[in-house]
Amino acid sequence: MSTVPQRFEIYLVAEFTEDDEGPPSAANALRSAVVEATGDTGASGYPRYEGNGMEADIDPETLTVEALLVDGSELDYGMSVRVIAVPGP
């Protein structure tokens, strides 16, 4: 039985390429935030996570961000996000 992660770290980057090596890190991000599960489901149908000015609907199986607001606004073109699960306490 798999459990849905309760926390993720989201990295906002200028662009994403398939050649990016290794896991994402705050060192190459314009902004990062740890978001926690709210217990709600977003409009996309995936669990909603919030924290540090970011709201995201994240597919916990594929680590795909289905929807994202940063400080209440959608991302500009050319911006991308990467996400990793954060172990809980």
All heavy atoms as an XYZ file, in Angstrom:
657
protein
N       0.847     -1.175      0.000
C       0.000      0.000      0.000
C       0.892      1.237      0.000
O       1.775      1.392      0.828
C      -0.879     -0.035      1.238
C      -1.728      1.175      1.417
S      -3.000      0.846      2.636
C      -2.597      2.014      3.866
N       0.674      2.142     -0.942
C       1.469      3.365     -1.011
C       0.724      4.490     -0.302
O      -0.493      4.523     -0.258
C       1.763      3.736     -2.463
O       0.574      4.110     -3.099
N       1.497      5.400      0.246
C       0.906      6.549      0.907
C       1.197      7.794      0.089
O       2.226      7.892     -0.567
C       1.476      6.723      2.328
O       2.881      6.925      2.233
C       1.182      5.512      3.187
N       0.287      8.724      0.136
C       0.441      9.985     -0.584
C       1.347     10.891      0.235
O       1.108     11.099      1.429
C      -0.938     10.644     -0.808
C      -0.784     12.017     -1.433
C      -1.818      9.753     -1.654
N       2.418     11.422     -0.363
C       3.306     12.329      0.380
C       2.524     13.530      0.916
O       1.638     14.066      0.253
C       4.330     12.769     -0.656
C       4.304     11.707     -1.700
C       2.892     11.209     -1.724
N       2.872     13.948      2.116
C       2.215     15.091      2.741
C       2.944     16.397      2.479
O       2.390     17.467      2.683
C       2.087     14.866      4.248
C       1.180     13.709      4.594
C      -0.234     13.915      4.090
O      -0.907     14.871      4.467
N      -0.680     13.043      3.210
N       4.199     16.311      2.024
C       5.002     17.511      1.777
C       5.819     17.343      0.505
O       6.336     16.270      0.219
C       5.945     17.765      2.938
C       5.241     18.059      4.224
C       6.167     18.077      5.403
N       7.297     18.958      5.155
C       8.242     19.186      6.022
N       8.225     18.621      7.187
N       9.245     19.991      5.733
N       5.935     18.433     -0.229
C       6.781     18.493     -1.417
C       7.591     19.773     -1.348
O       7.177     20.760     -0.729
C       5.951     18.532     -2.707
C       5.301     17.236     -3.058
C       3.975     17.002     -2.760
C       6.010     16.237     -3.707
C       3.369     15.809     -3.094
C       5.412     15.040     -4.049
C       4.091     14.820     -3.740
N       8.738     19.774     -2.036
C       9.454     21.023     -2.255
C       9.337     21.334     -3.736
O       9.620     20.484     -4.579
C      10.917     20.949     -1.833
C      11.586     22.312     -1.909
C      12.826     22.446     -1.058
O      13.332     21.425     -0.564
O      13.283     23.586     -0.904
N       8.886     22.556     -4.027
C       8.694     23.011     -5.399
C       9.807     23.990     -5.738
O      10.124     24.889     -4.951
C       7.330     23.713     -5.567
C       6.198     22.729     -5.290
C       7.200     24.325     -6.959
C       4.824     23.377     -5.292
N      10.410     23.802     -6.915
C      11.470     24.687     -7.397
C      10.980     25.385     -8.651
O      10.618     24.739     -9.627
C      12.733     23.889     -7.724
C      13.279     23.143     -6.539
C      12.993     21.810     -6.348
C      14.087     23.797     -5.611
C      13.494     21.120     -5.247
C      14.589     23.119     -4.519
C      14.289     21.783     -4.336
O      14.785     21.117     -3.254
N      10.986     26.696     -8.635
C      10.611     27.513     -9.784
C      11.889     27.828    -10.544
O      12.825     28.407     -9.989
C       9.934     28.793     -9.305
C       9.478     29.792    -10.339
C       8.426     29.172    -11.248
C       8.929     31.023     -9.656
N      11.952     27.394    -11.803
C      13.154     27.578    -12.615
C      12.802     28.328    -13.890
O      11.655     28.354    -14.325
C      13.835     26.226    -12.943
C      14.345     25.561    -11.677
C      12.894     25.299    -13.672
N      13.826     28.929    -14.497
C      13.610     29.728    -15.700
C      13.161     28.869    -16.871
O      12.338     29.280    -17.669
C      14.872     30.497    -16.065
N      13.694     27.676    -16.990
C      13.248     26.751    -18.023
C      13.683     25.359    -17.627
O      14.563     25.174    -16.801
C      13.802     27.103    -19.394
C      15.305     27.019    -19.495
C      15.798     27.416    -20.872
O      15.747     28.597    -21.208
O      16.227     26.508    -21.587
N      13.067     24.369    -18.211
C      13.398     22.976    -17.919
C      13.850     22.309    -19.200
O      13.233     22.481    -20.241
C      12.185     22.235    -17.364
C      12.424     20.772    -17.164
C      13.163     20.320    -16.093
C      11.917     19.847    -18.060
C      13.393     18.971    -15.903
C      12.146     18.501    -17.883
C      12.881     18.060    -16.798
N      14.949     21.584    -19.116
C      15.399     20.815    -20.267
C      15.593     19.369    -19.845
O      15.868     19.078    -18.678
C      16.730     21.351    -20.838
O      17.749     21.185    -19.858
C      16.618     22.809    -21.239
N      15.475     18.468    -20.778
C      15.671     17.053    -20.499
C      17.108     16.753    -20.099
O      17.392     15.719    -19.511
C      15.274     16.205    -21.721
C      13.796     16.246    -22.024
C      12.929     15.638    -20.928
O      13.367     14.676    -20.263
O      11.824     16.146    -20.714
N      18.042     17.655    -20.407
C      19.454     17.434    -20.094
C      19.804     17.774    -18.649
O      20.939     17.561    -18.236
C      20.337     18.257    -21.031
C      20.189     17.817    -22.474
O      19.849     16.645    -22.709
O      20.409     18.651    -23.369
N      18.858     18.316    -17.883
C      19.145     18.634    -16.487
C      19.551     17.362    -15.765
O      18.847     16.363    -15.813
C      17.924     19.247    -15.795
C      17.643     20.663    -16.257
O      18.518     21.250    -16.909
O      16.554     21.166    -15.961
N      20.708     17.406    -15.119
C      21.208     16.221    -14.435
C      20.948     16.331    -12.945
O      21.037     17.401    -12.364
C      22.702     16.056    -14.691
C      23.014     15.730    -16.132
C      24.489     15.457    -16.364
O      25.185     15.094    -15.407
O      24.924     15.623    -17.502
N      20.666     15.205    -12.332
C      20.477     15.145    -10.894
C      19.149     15.731    -10.456
O      18.385     16.268    -11.251
N      18.889     15.611     -9.162
C      17.627     16.144     -8.636
C      17.640     17.662     -8.616
O      18.708     18.282     -8.589
C      17.588     15.572     -7.219
C      19.009     15.332     -6.870
C      19.699     14.982     -8.156
N      16.479     18.281     -8.616
C      16.433     19.739     -8.546
C      16.972     20.214     -7.201
O      16.963     19.475     -6.217
C      14.948     20.054     -8.691
C      14.239     18.810     -8.291
C      15.158     17.676     -8.628
N      17.440     21.446     -7.169
C      17.937     22.000     -5.911
C      17.627     23.490     -5.836
O      17.408     24.145     -6.861
C      19.439     21.782     -5.776
O      20.128     22.620     -6.671
N      17.638     24.009     -4.634
C      17.389     25.431     -4.434
C      18.489     26.283     -5.060
O      18.267     27.438     -5.392
C      17.259     25.732     -2.949
N      19.671     25.698     -5.261
C      20.802     26.442     -5.819
C      20.539     26.906     -7.249
O      21.033     27.955     -7.656
C      22.069     25.597     -5.776
N      19.770     26.137     -8.038
C      19.511     26.545     -9.416
C      18.060     26.985     -9.624
O      17.588     27.050    -10.739
C      19.897     25.434    -10.403
C      19.182     24.143    -10.141
O      18.276     24.072     -9.310
N      19.578     23.106    -10.853
N      17.369     27.305     -8.537
C      15.979     27.752     -8.624
C      15.880     29.249     -8.383
O      16.665     29.822     -7.624
C      15.125     27.014     -7.596
N      14.923     29.877     -9.055
C      14.643     31.286     -8.802
C      13.924     31.452     -7.468
O      14.067     32.467     -6.793
C      13.781     31.866     -9.922
C      14.401     31.817    -11.313
C      13.388     32.249    -12.349
C      15.641     32.693    -11.364
N      13.146     30.418     -7.126
C      12.405     30.422     -5.868
C      12.076     28.986     -5.532
O      11.867     28.169     -6.423
C      11.126     31.243     -6.020
C      10.321     31.344     -4.751
C       9.247     32.391     -4.888
N       8.338     32.332     -3.764
C       7.308     33.133     -3.623
N       7.054     34.053     -4.534
N       6.512     33.025     -2.580
N      12.022     28.688     -4.244
C      11.618     27.355     -3.818
C      10.695     27.484     -2.618
O      10.725     28.502     -1.911
C      12.829     26.485     -3.472
O      13.503     26.990     -2.347
N       9.889     26.467     -2.407
C       8.970     26.476     -1.276
C       8.617     25.050     -0.904
O       8.457     24.195     -1.779
C       7.696     27.243     -1.622
N       8.497     24.813      0.388
C       7.970     23.538      0.869
C       6.468     23.735      1.038
O       6.026     24.690      1.684
C       8.630     23.126      2.198
C       7.955     21.883      2.762
C      10.112     22.872      1.994
N       5.705     22.858      0.404
C       4.247     22.925      0.486
C       3.736     21.672      1.180
O       4.324     20.604      1.070
C       3.607     23.080     -0.912
C       3.958     24.424     -1.513
C       4.020     21.959     -1.857
N       2.639     21.815      1.908
C       2.064     20.705      2.653
C       0.640     20.447      2.193
O      -0.064     21.366      1.759
C       2.087     21.017      4.139
C       3.510     21.176      4.660
C       3.592     21.154      6.167
O       2.689     20.606      6.826
O       4.578     21.688      6.679
N       0.225     19.207      2.313
C      -1.122     18.806      1.906
C      -2.165     19.557      2.721
O      -2.016     19.719      3.931
C      -1.302     17.307      2.093
N      -3.208     20.014      2.023
C      -4.287     20.725      2.704
C      -5.440     19.789      3.050
O      -6.311     20.150      3.823
C      -4.847     21.853      1.824
O      -5.436     21.272      0.646
C      -3.773     22.852      1.433
N      -5.460     18.611      2.419
C      -6.581     17.697      2.597
C      -7.669     17.933      1.563
O      -8.631     17.180      1.488
N      -7.505     18.977      0.756
C      -8.470     19.295     -0.299
C      -7.974     18.755     -1.632
O      -6.797     18.455     -1.801
C      -8.664     20.810     -0.427
C      -9.315     21.416      0.799
O     -10.114     20.724      1.459
O      -9.011     22.583      1.096
N      -8.893     18.694     -2.583
C      -8.564     18.342     -3.956
C      -8.730     19.596     -4.799
O      -9.725     20.308     -4.665
C      -9.497     17.235     -4.478
O      -9.351     16.096     -3.629
C      -9.165     16.845     -5.894
N      -7.742     19.879     -5.640
C      -7.808     21.054     -6.500
C      -8.735     20.840     -7.676
O      -9.268     19.740     -7.888
N      -8.925     21.875     -8.487
C      -9.788     21.797     -9.664
C      -9.286     20.756    -10.655
O     -10.062     20.207    -11.430
C      -9.874     23.166    -10.335
N      -7.994     20.452    -10.624
C      -7.423     19.461    -11.537
C      -7.778     18.037    -11.130
O      -7.569     17.105    -11.897
C      -5.900     19.608    -11.562
O      -5.372     19.243    -10.290
N      -8.276     17.860     -9.898
C      -8.604     16.531     -9.397
C      -7.487     15.907     -8.576
O      -7.639     14.807     -8.056
N      -6.374     16.593     -8.449
C      -5.239     16.085     -7.675
C      -5.186     16.777     -6.320
O      -5.761     17.851     -6.136
C      -3.928     16.311     -8.439
C      -3.837     15.433     -9.651
C      -4.141     15.921    -10.911
C      -3.476     14.097     -9.530
C      -4.068     15.104    -12.028
C      -3.405     13.268    -10.638
C      -3.708     13.777    -11.885
O      -3.648     12.960    -12.978
N      -4.474     16.181     -5.360
C      -4.385     16.792     -4.033
C      -3.781     18.195     -4.081
O      -2.900     18.475     -4.884
C      -3.444     15.846     -3.264
C      -3.530     14.544     -3.983
C      -3.765     14.896     -5.426
N      -4.290     19.051     -3.200
C      -3.843     20.446     -3.121
C      -2.796     20.568     -2.016
O      -2.937     20.015     -0.935
C      -5.039     21.347     -2.815
C      -4.763     22.793     -2.447
C      -4.175     23.647     -3.551
N      -4.877     23.621     -4.804
C      -5.707     24.561     -5.231
N      -5.974     25.599     -4.478
N      -6.262     24.460     -6.406
N      -1.730     21.303     -2.322
C      -0.641     21.572     -1.385
C      -0.426     23.074     -1.331
O      -0.533     23.754     -2.351
C       0.653     20.888     -1.849
C       0.561     19.380     -1.849
C      -0.030     18.705     -2.906
C       1.056     18.635     -0.782
C      -0.130     17.319     -2.907
C       0.963     17.243     -0.778
C       0.373     16.600     -1.843
O       0.276     15.228     -1.830
N      -0.129     23.601     -0.129
C       0.088     25.046      0.025
C       1.227     25.307      0.993
O       1.471     24.521      1.911
C      -1.169     25.718      0.590
C      -2.346     25.705     -0.334
C      -3.560     26.426      0.256
O      -3.461     26.949      1.393
O      -4.588     26.453     -0.409
N       1.898     26.439      0.776
C       2.920     26.889      1.710
C       3.848     27.903      1.084
O       4.103     27.871     -0.112
N       4.329     28.825      1.888
C       5.328     29.811      1.467
C       4.943     30.562      0.194
O       5.780     30.797     -0.673
C       6.685     29.148      1.306
C       7.161     28.497      2.585
O       7.230     29.155      3.613
N       7.448     27.217      2.538
N       3.670     30.902      0.055
C       3.214     31.688     -1.087
C       2.885     30.879     -2.330
O       2.541     31.452     -3.364
N       2.989     29.562     -2.258
C       2.662     28.722     -3.419
C       1.475     27.819     -3.109
O       1.337     27.327     -1.983
C       3.852     27.856     -3.827
C       5.004     28.631     -4.398
S       6.213     27.511     -5.136
C       7.563     28.630     -5.435
N       0.613     27.645     -4.108
C      -0.500     26.707     -4.050
C      -0.376     25.816     -5.272
O      -0.250     26.318     -6.392
C      -1.841     27.429     -4.129
C      -2.156     28.332     -2.978
C      -3.494     29.008     -3.177
O      -4.453     28.353     -3.641
O      -3.568     30.212     -2.903
N      -0.399     24.503     -5.068
C      -0.187     23.592     -6.188
C      -1.090     22.377     -6.078
O      -1.352     21.879     -4.984
C       1.267     23.141     -6.226
N      -1.562     21.910     -7.239
C      -2.200     20.606     -7.358
C      -1.124     19.688     -7.909
O      -0.598     19.933     -9.002
C      -3.376     20.638     -8.335
C      -4.503     21.557     -7.877
O      -4.420     22.122     -6.773
O      -5.468     21.709     -8.655
N      -0.761     18.651     -7.146
C       0.347     17.783     -7.526
C      -0.127     16.343     -7.627
O      -0.783     15.838     -6.719
C       1.494     17.880     -6.496
C       2.006     19.324     -6.411
C       2.629     16.920     -6.860
C       3.022     19.558     -5.312
N       0.218     15.694     -8.738
C      -0.021     14.265     -8.901
C       1.085     13.552     -8.128
O       2.243     13.570     -8.549
C       0.017     13.879    -10.374
C      -0.190     12.395    -10.614
O      -0.133     11.610     -9.644
O      -0.402     12.019    -11.774
N       0.771     12.941     -6.980
C       1.819     12.358     -6.149
C       2.482     11.123     -6.759
O       3.580     10.763     -6.357
C       1.093     12.008     -4.849
C      -0.338     11.932     -5.206
C      -0.544     12.837     -6.384
N       1.855     10.487     -7.738
C       2.455      9.305     -8.363
C       3.518      9.670     -9.390
O       4.543      9.012     -9.494
C       1.374      8.444     -9.004
C       0.476      7.766     -7.989
C      -0.520      6.840     -8.636
O      -0.264      6.340     -9.752
O      -1.572      6.620     -8.024
N       3.277     10.713    -10.175
C       4.211     11.090    -11.238
C       5.040     12.324    -10.885
O       5.916     12.705    -11.653
C       3.453     11.385    -12.547
O       2.597     12.526    -12.339
C       2.638     10.187    -12.999
N       4.739     12.951     -9.745
C       5.390     14.200     -9.320
C       5.200     15.303    -10.348
O       6.072     16.139    -10.579
C       6.879     13.984     -9.035
C       7.202     12.983     -7.935
C       8.706     12.895     -7.726
C       6.512     13.341     -6.634
N       4.027     15.315    -10.963
C       3.679     16.339    -11.940
C       2.848     17.422    -11.261
O       1.876     17.122    -10.580
C       2.871     15.728    -13.101
O       3.646     14.712    -13.710
C       2.497     16.784    -14.125
N       3.245     18.672    -11.455
C       2.476     19.801    -10.945
C       1.409     20.114    -11.983
O       1.711     20.530    -13.100
C       3.382     21.024    -10.685
C       2.555     22.219    -10.233
C       4.446     20.678     -9.659
N       0.154     19.878    -11.625
C      -0.959     20.064    -12.554
C      -1.484     21.495    -12.565
O      -2.062     21.924    -13.550
C      -2.095     19.095    -12.202
C      -1.708     17.637    -12.316
C      -1.443     17.193    -13.745
O      -1.934     17.842    -14.689
O      -0.751     16.176    -13.916
N      -1.294     22.218    -11.471
C      -1.715     23.621    -11.382
C      -0.836     24.294    -10.339
O      -0.451     23.662     -9.352
C      -3.179     23.715    -10.963
N      -0.504     25.574    -10.570
C       0.368     26.281     -9.626
C       0.049     27.765     -9.617
O      -0.086     28.387    -10.671
C       1.844     26.088    -10.009
C       2.860     26.835     -9.149
C       2.912     26.245     -7.742
C       4.232     26.796     -9.791
N      -0.065     28.307     -8.423
C      -0.147     29.751     -8.215
C       1.024     30.155     -7.331
O       1.311     29.483     -6.332
C      -1.451     30.145     -7.525
C      -2.745     29.911     -8.301
C      -3.950     30.278     -7.420
C      -2.762     30.722     -9.586
N       1.700     31.231     -7.705
C       2.787     31.778     -6.908
C       2.350     33.172     -6.476
O       2.124     34.037     -7.321
C       4.112     31.833     -7.705
C       5.204     32.461     -6.869
C       4.508     30.442     -8.169
N       2.207     33.359     -5.186
C       1.696     34.621     -4.641
C       0.380     35.013     -5.308
O       0.135     36.181     -5.607
C       2.734     35.739     -4.781
C       4.000     35.462     -3.983
O       3.909     34.786     -2.934
O       5.080     35.913     -4.405
N      -0.460     34.015     -5.589
C      -1.791     34.249     -6.145
C      -1.847     34.416     -7.650
O      -2.917     34.638     -8.206
N      -0.714     34.309     -8.344
C      -0.675     34.508     -9.792
C      -0.168     33.259    -10.514
O       0.631     32.505     -9.960
C       0.244     35.670    -10.156
O      -0.221     36.870     -9.586
N      -0.615     33.095    -11.759
C      -0.106     32.010    -12.593
C       1.304     32.345    -13.055
O       1.726     33.499    -13.030
C      -1.026     31.801    -13.791
C      -2.401     31.301    -13.391
C      -3.319     31.077    -14.583
O      -2.889     31.283    -15.735
O      -4.465     30.699    -14.354
N       2.027     31.326    -13.511
C       3.394     31.526    -13.981
C       3.413     32.213    -15.337
O       2.531     32.012    -16.167
C       4.111     30.183    -14.120
C       4.382     29.415    -12.851
C       5.121     28.127    -13.181
C       5.185     30.242    -11.875
N       4.468     32.984    -15.570
C       4.696     33.583    -16.877
C       5.216     32.504    -17.822
O       5.790     31.499    -17.389
C       5.733     34.706    -16.787
C       5.195     35.928    -16.066
O       3.975     36.149    -16.089
O       6.010     36.658    -15.472
N       5.061     32.736    -19.133
C       5.616     31.817    -20.125
C       7.122     31.719    -19.938
O       7.772     32.709    -19.598
C       5.298     32.282    -21.546
C       3.850     32.097    -21.906
C       2.989     33.180    -21.998
C       3.341     30.825    -22.128
C       1.655     33.011    -22.310
C       1.998     30.641    -22.432
C       1.167     31.732    -22.525
O      -0.153     31.555    -22.826
N       7.659     30.554    -20.165
C       9.090     30.331    -20.020
C       9.499     29.862    -18.638
O      10.610     29.414    -18.437
N       8.587     29.958    -17.680
C       8.881     29.483    -16.329
C       8.437     28.029    -16.225
O       7.500     27.600    -16.873
C       8.153     30.325    -15.285
C       8.508     31.794    -15.332
S      10.249     32.118    -15.090
C      10.404     31.714    -13.383
N       9.130     27.292    -15.393
C       8.835     25.880    -15.212
C       9.022     25.531    -13.746
O       9.620     26.297    -12.992
C       9.775     25.058    -16.093
O       9.474     23.691    -16.018
N       8.502     24.388    -13.348
C       8.673     23.928    -11.967
C       9.164     22.495    -11.953
O       8.917     21.726    -12.881
C       7.368     24.036    -11.144
C       6.943     25.468    -10.985
C       6.260     23.209    -11.740
N       9.885     22.188    -10.900
C      10.296     20.820    -10.621
C       9.901     20.556     -9.178
O       9.796     21.478     -8.376
C      11.789     20.656    -10.838
C      12.148     20.930    -12.321
C      13.579     20.720    -12.624
N      13.886     19.280    -12.645
C      15.119     18.811    -12.633
N      16.146     19.633    -12.602
N      15.335     17.519    -12.652
N       9.692     19.297     -8.848
C       9.181     18.979     -7.512
C       9.823     17.695     -7.009
O      10.130     16.794     -7.781
C       7.637     18.870     -7.549
C       7.174     17.747     -8.429
C       7.045     18.749     -6.175
N      10.062     17.656     -5.692
C      10.519     16.441     -5.041
C       9.712     16.231     -3.768
O       9.255     17.203     -3.150
C      12.025     16.469     -4.694
C      12.368     17.615     -3.765
C      12.889     16.519     -5.947
C      13.765     17.560     -3.203
N       9.497     14.990     -3.389
C       8.818     14.681     -2.150
C       9.759     14.963     -0.986
O      10.958     14.717     -1.073
C       8.370     13.230     -2.128
N       9.217     15.515      0.093
C       9.996     15.806      1.291
C       9.542     14.826      2.363
O       8.339     14.750      2.661
C       9.763     17.258      1.762
C      10.459     17.530      3.077
C      10.197     18.248      0.703
N      10.472     14.069      2.936
C      10.081     13.134      3.998
C       9.433     13.855      5.159
O       9.857     14.960      5.526
C      11.387     12.480      4.429
C      12.388     12.838      3.381
C      11.893     14.058      2.679
N       8.429     13.255      5.726
C       7.740     13.843      6.867
C       8.489     13.626      8.160
O       9.403     12.825      8.223
N       8.091     14.373      9.187
C       8.752     14.251     10.486
C       8.473     12.926     11.152
O       7.600     12.224     10.880
C       8.160     15.395     11.299
C       6.986     15.885     10.562
C       7.062     15.361      9.182
